[in-house]
């Protein structure tokens, strides 16, 4: 039986209607597409889901919709992070009530907490809910890096069960794997380094590009899990272009543009997110064509 939160979890985009409201039918449709393609868990209301511009009520509703569509087939790891501990505590309880199976909680951003502040913050969140928590370390966005000794201490919090590591620093990732208990899950936060991370002990990926290519990402992770790195490398090489082009501009601009080009959702963002520049759109479409992904009419094709 698969250990929860291993393999591929898709950081779902949040589709909006032309009027800017959450497109509830599309939320469920996108979740179903992921499940049918074989991803191992779903991650609504992360950065890829434009969570900073969703209201608390909208975040809860998105998670409720994903839980309804998952129907227990795959677990749901709901985003519940921020830079006010009291707000994160409240959000965590909301996600629990919405039916989430676990929480993805980013380190507090901008206020740059000390290691002691991080421990106090995540202890307070863990005290507020029995749900398992995956810490999200993404210093490029938050200005706060969780180094191996701090993460080893955080791993002593009983319900803090893993980390989404998006520092991009393989040396730090190796230090983390050496520092934390064997059952503490270290997941990649960068699609392009999933295979090398899994080669040294990582347990999977919380992925952006599985929005576009869920089956292929699941196959790549499963190959790495069973030690078939020849197959994993082939899939990695095939998908590297889309992994990289998704970050030609700030996430989720490129991936949402691609999803719209595939006819999977409307290309509607909430400010300050906007559509990628035309040159970036052309790069995304070129990679999509190379992969043979469908492109609907009118998408600069």
N, C-alpha and C positions, 0 to 999 in steps of 0.2 A: 504494500500500500504506500502511496506517495506521502511523504512528509509535507504537511501544510506549508504553503508559501515557498515551495521549491519549484524549479522549472521556469516557465514563462508566465508572468503576470502582465497584462496589458494596461498601461496607463492611458485610460480611455479619454479621447477627446469628448468635449461636451458640445453636442449639436444645438444650434439655435435656429429659430424660425427667421423668416425675412424681417419680421417685426422685432426681433431681438430677444424673444422669450425662449426658455428652454424648450426644445423640440422633444416632447416626451415620447412620442412614437419612435423617433429616430434613436433616442437613448436605448430603448429596448431592442430595436432592430440591430444596432451596432453591438450590443452585448450578446445577442443571440448569434450573430456572425462569428464572434470570437469563440464562443462555446462550441459551436458546430465545427470550427476549424481545429479544435483541440488544445487551446491554451489552458493553462493549469489553474489560473485564478485571475480575477478582474480587479482593477484598481481605479475606481471612479474618484473624482474630486482631488486629483493631484495637480501639479503644475500644468501638465498637458491638457487638463480639463478646464483651464482658465479659472481655477478656483478663486483667485483673489477678487474676481469681478462677479462672483456668485453671492447672492445673499445667503444667510444662514438657512432660511427656509428652502431656497433652491438647492443648496448642497444636500440637505436632508432628502428632498424629493428625488434628486438624481440617484442617491444611494438606494432609496426605497425602490425605484424603478429597476435598477440593476439587480437588486436582491430578488425582486419579483420575477425577473426574467431568468435569473440563474437557477431558481427553483431547487437549490441545494446541489445542483450538478457540479458546480465549482464554487470555492469560497470567494468571498468579497472582502477586499482589504480597502477600507474607506479612508480617504485623506482627512486628517484632523490635525492641522498644525497651525502655527502662528507665533507671534512674538509677545503675546500676553498669555501667561500661564493660565490665568483665570478663564480667558476665552477658549483656550485649548481644552481645558477641563470640561467646559460647557459643551464644546463641539464634540468631544469624545463621547459624552453621555448621549448626545443627540444621535451620533452614528450608531451607537449601541441600540438605541430605541428604534432606529430605522432598519435594523436587522443585519448590520454588518457583522462579519465573522472576526474581523481584526482591524487594526488601525495602522495607517502609515502616517508618521508624525515627523515633519521636518524640524530641524533644529531652529530655535528662534533666530530670526533674521534681523539684521541691522543693529540690534542692540548688543551683539557680540558677547554673549555670556561667557564667564569663566568656566573651567571644568566643574567647579563646585556649583555654579549656577545651573549648568546643564544637568547635573545629577539631581539637584533639587527640583528642577522643572519636570524631568521625566518621572521622578518619584511621585510628584503631585498628580501627574496624568495617570500613572499606573494605579494610584490609590483611588482614583475616581471611577475606574471601570475594570472589570475582570478580563476584558478583551486582550488578546495578545497584541503587542505593539512592535512594529518595525520602525526603527529610527531611520530617518532620511538625512544623510550627510551630503550636502551639495554646496561646498564652500564658494563656488563660482557665482552662485546666486544669493547666498545668505551672508557671506562675509564671516562665517563661523566654521572652522574645520575641527572635526572630532578626531583626535589622534588616537593611536592604539592604546596607550595607557588609560586614557579617559574612557574609551569604549569598553575596555576590559572591566572597569569599575561599573559602568552602566549595565553591563551584562549580568551583574549580580542582582539587578531588579528582576524579580521572578517572572513577570509577564513581558519584559522587554526581551523578545526572542530573536531579534535579528537586526541587520542594518542594510539599507540600500546605500551602497557606497558609490558616490558619484564624484569623488575627488579627482578621478583620472590618474591618480598617482599609484602606479603598480607597486612601488616599494612600500608605500604606506599600506596598501591592501595586503601585501605579504606580511607586514608587521601585525596587522589586525588579525589575520588568520592564525598567526602564531600566538597571539595574546588572549584570544577569547576561547571559551570552552568549545569542545568539538560539536556540541549540539546547538550552538549559537549560529544562526544562519547569516552568511555573508552573501548578499546579492549584488549583482552589478547594477549600477545606475546609468551605465553607458553601453548602448548596444554594441558598439565596435570593439569593446574589450571583454565581452561576455565569455568567449571561448578561452582566452588566456586566463581569465579569472577562475573559470571552472577547472582549468588544468591544475591550478594550485590549491583548490579546495573550495571555491565559490559554489553556491548551490543553485544559481540561476540568474534571472534578469527581471527587473521591472522595466518593461520595454516601451519605447515610443514606436519603433517601426513595426511592431506586431499589430498596430492599428491597420497598417496597409497589408502586411504579409504574415498573418497570424500562423498559418499552418507551417510555413517554412521556418519561422522562429521557433515554434514548438519542436519541430523535427531537429533543428540544430541543437537545442538545449538537451533534448532526449539523447541524441548521439553522444554529446559530451558526458552526460550522466552515466552512460553505460561504458564509457572509456573508448568509444569509437571516434577518436579524434581525427582520423582520416576523413570520415563523413562530415564531422563538425566543421573541419577546415574548408571543405568544398562548399558547404552551405554558407559559411562566413564570407568566403571570397565572392560568392554569388551575390550576397546581400550587402556587402560593404558599401557599395555606392549609395544605396538608399539609406543605410544607417548614417552615413556622413552628410548627405544632402538635406536630411531632416533638420540639420543644424546650420545650414547655410545662412539662415537668419534665426532670430530667437524662437525657440519652441514656445507654443505650438504652431506658429505661422506656417512653416512649410508642410508639416504633416496634415494640418487641416486643409490646406490648399490641395494637397494630393488626394485626400479623402473626397473632397468635393469634385475633383477632376475624375475620380472613379465613379461618381454618381452616388456616393454613400451618404452624403449630407450636404447641406447648403454651406457655401463659403461665407459664413457670417461670424464675425468676431465681436468682442466687446472691447471698447477702448480701455487702455491704450494699445491693445493689440490691433494690428491692421494686416491686410493682405501683403504677402511678400512682394518685393519689387519685381518688375517684369523680368529682369535678368535672372533673378533667383527662381521665378516661376519656370523660366525656360530650362534651368538646370534640373529642377525637380521633374519636369515632364520628360527631359532627355533620359534620366535614370529610369523613370517609369517605363518608357518605351523599350529600353534595353532589357528590362525584366519581363516584358510582355504583359504589364498590368493594363487593364482596360482604361481607356481615356474617352470620356463622353464628348460629344460634339460641343464646340464652343469653349474648349479649355486650352486655347492658344496652341492647339495641336497642329 
